[in-house]
């Protein structure tokens, strides 16, 4: 886990490397990427849940 001091150092280094004008763009891009990744993985989990429900229902129908 990173402490507050580590986050400050990371922020300062990012500011020095990318500059103050690029940081908001990078933050937006990172946010969009994480949102799309979350949506894609939740879709996979939903698909797995649907398959489990169908299999469970099929087993109960057979009995």
C-alpha positions in Angstrom: 0.0 0.0 0.0 1.2 3.5 -0.8 1.2 6.1 1.8 0.4 9.8 1.4 4.1 10.7 1.0 4.5 8.3 -1.8 1.5 9.7 -3.7 2.9 13.2 -3.3 6.2 12.1 -4.8 4.5 10.3 -7.7 2.3 13.4 -8.3 5.4 15.7 -8.4 7.3 13.4 -10.7 4.2 13.2 -13.1 3.9 17.0 -13.0 7.6 17.4 -13.9 7.4 14.8 -16.7 4.1 15.7 -18.4 3.6 19.3 -17.4 0.5 20.9 -15.9 -1.4 21.0 -19.2 -1.2 17.3 -20.0 -2.1 16.0 -16.6 -5.9 16.5 -16.9 -5.9 14.8 -20.3 -4.0 11.9 -18.9 -6.4 11.7 -16.0 -9.4 11.6 -18.3 -7.9 9.0 -20.5 -7.1 6.8 -17.5 -10.6 7.2 -16.2 -12.2 6.3 -19.5 -9.9 3.3 -19.7 -10.8 2.0 -16.3 -14.5 2.6 -16.9 -14.4 0.6 -20.1 -12.4 -2.2 -18.4 -14.9 -2.3 -15.6 -17.8 -2.5 -18.0 -16.1 -5.3 -20.0 -15.3 -7.4 -17.0 -18.7 -6.9 -15.5 -20.1 -8.2 -18.8 -18.0 -11.3 -18.4 -19.2 -11.9 -14.9 -22.8 -11.4 -15.9 -22.4 -14.0 -18.7 -20.9 -16.5 -16.2 -23.8 -15.9 -13.8 -26.4 -16.4 -16.6 -24.7 -19.7 -17.6 -24.7 -20.9 -13.9 -28.4 -20.0 -13.6 -29.3 -21.8 -16.8 -27.3 -24.9 -15.8 -29.0 -24.9 -12.3 -32.4 -24.5 -13.8 -31.8 -27.3 -16.3 -30.7 -29.6 -13.5 -33.9 -28.8 -11.5 -36.0 -29.3 -14.6 -34.5 -32.8 -15.1 -35.5 -33.9 -11.6 
